[in-house]
């Protein structure tokens, strides 16, 4: 990169939502698509996908359609293919007890309810209790456009949503399970970044993150601290405050929306997966009977 040498940096980033839409058009140009297929929705739901990932998604969708004896690839085939590519194949061998299935349904319903009620979260796209990969269930939000930066409201919304599953378990079953472990881990990472990297706390615009490269031969242990113990303790206190306030907000939201929580959980227990249209109906004030009649 010295002057006189090749001193240009050529950055080939992953395609944005418009790029993914055009790539999907290329890979589906020779495929027979049903009228229900919306490639723009698939493009919005695949942030970070490369061209090869999108080609794999289309191929998986075609295979699923063929296995289901269809004459064309339908939207449900591409959605299922996206789930498989992102989270792994459906674990048909994972047989849940009725109690585990019920806990999972309320856990995911808690995530979905908080995501729908708390500002800063993207719209709920899909909620499922079908085991895939290492997860027993999933609540998926879908942005209207790719996010390149996040506001403080959006980050807090994500942390609060992560707490929704835990508080739903506490409210309904008066106990907690290990199912919230990954949620708490992700929420803690976000809270730490807010305090130590992004200046989104009472500590103000200060960076406490370390980027000194790889640890070699124990050099991490002998390195001098760059910040005082009181500053580090204050940062820890801020992280705990953010997590606790987000937890309390999720708790109030789920308690206030207990009837809606029951509707979403009942729907998951019966149908196993619901989408944005189902969520809109479930949160519109209809009874479960009215929703079920609409769904069927």
Secondary structure as the mmCIF struct_conf table of DSSP 4:
data_model
#
loop_
_struct_conf.conf_type_id
_struct_conf.id
_struct_conf.beg_label_comp_id
_struct_conf.beg_label_asym_id
_struct_conf.beg_label_seq_id
_struct_conf.end_label_comp_id
_struct_conf.end_label_asym_id
_struct_conf.end_label_seq_id
TURN_TY1_P TURN_TY1_P1 UNK A 3 UNK A 4
BEND BEND1 UNK A 5 UNK A 5
HELX_LH_PP_P HELX_LH_PP_P1 UNK A 13 UNK A 15
HELX_RH_AL_P HELX_RH_AL_P1 UNK A 17 UNK A 27
TURN_TY1_P TURN_TY1_P2 UNK A 28 UNK A 30
BEND BEND2 UNK A 31 UNK A 31
STRN STRN1 UNK A 33 UNK A 33
TURN_TY1_P TURN_TY1_P3 UNK A 35 UNK A 36
HELX_RH_AL_P HELX_RH_AL_P2 UNK A 39 UNK A 44
TURN_TY1_P TURN_TY1_P4 UNK A 45 UNK A 45
TURN_TY1_P TURN_TY1_P5 UNK A 47 UNK A 48
HELX_RH_AL_P HELX_RH_AL_P3 UNK A 51 UNK A 67
TURN_TY1_P TURN_TY1_P6 UNK A 68 UNK A 69
BEND BEND3 UNK A 71 UNK A 72
STRN STRN2 UNK A 73 UNK A 73
HELX_RH_AL_P HELX_RH_AL_P4 UNK A 75 UNK A 87
BEND BEND4 UNK A 89 UNK A 89
STRN STRN3 UNK A 90 UNK A 90
TURN_TY1_P TURN_TY1_P7 UNK A 92 UNK A 93
HELX_RH_AL_P HELX_RH_AL_P5 UNK A 98 UNK A 117
BEND BEND5 UNK A 118 UNK A 118
TURN_TY1_P TURN_TY1_P8 UNK A 119 UNK A 120
HELX_LH_PP_P HELX_LH_PP_P2 UNK A 121 UNK A 122
STRN STRN4 UNK A 123 UNK A 128
BEND BEND6 UNK A 130 UNK A 130
STRN STRN5 UNK A 132 UNK A 132
TURN_TY1_P TURN_TY1_P9 UNK A 133 UNK A 134
STRN STRN6 UNK A 135 UNK A 135
BEND BEND7 UNK A 136 UNK A 136
STRN STRN7 UNK A 138 UNK A 142
BEND BEND8 UNK A 144 UNK A 145
BEND BEND9 UNK A 148 UNK A 149
HELX_RH_AL_P HELX_RH_AL_P6 UNK A 152 UNK A 173
BEND BEND10 UNK A 174 UNK A 175
HELX_RH_3T_P HELX_RH_3T_P1 UNK A 178 UNK A 180
HELX_RH_AL_P HELX_RH_AL_P7 UNK A 181 UNK A 196
TURN_TY1_P TURN_TY1_P10 UNK A 197 UNK A 197
BEND BEND11 UNK A 198 UNK A 198
BEND BEND12 UNK A 201 UNK A 201
TURN_TY1_P TURN_TY1_P11 UNK A 202 UNK A 203
BEND BEND13 UNK A 205 UNK A 205
TURN_TY1_P TURN_TY1_P12 UNK A 217 UNK A 218
HELX_RH_AL_P HELX_RH_AL_P8 UNK A 219 UNK A 222
HELX_LH_PP_P HELX_LH_PP_P3 UNK A 223 UNK A 225
BEND BEND14 UNK A 226 UNK A 227
HELX_RH_AL_P HELX_RH_AL_P9 UNK A 229 UNK A 256
TURN_TY1_P TURN_TY1_P13 UNK A 257 UNK A 257
HELX_RH_AL_P HELX_RH_AL_P10 UNK A 258 UNK A 271
BEND BEND15 UNK A 272 UNK A 272
STRN STRN8 UNK A 273 UNK A 275
HELX_RH_AL_P HELX_RH_AL_P11 UNK A 276 UNK A 282
TURN_TY1_P TURN_TY1_P14 UNK A 283 UNK A 285
HELX_RH_AL_P HELX_RH_AL_P12 UNK A 288 UNK A 295
#
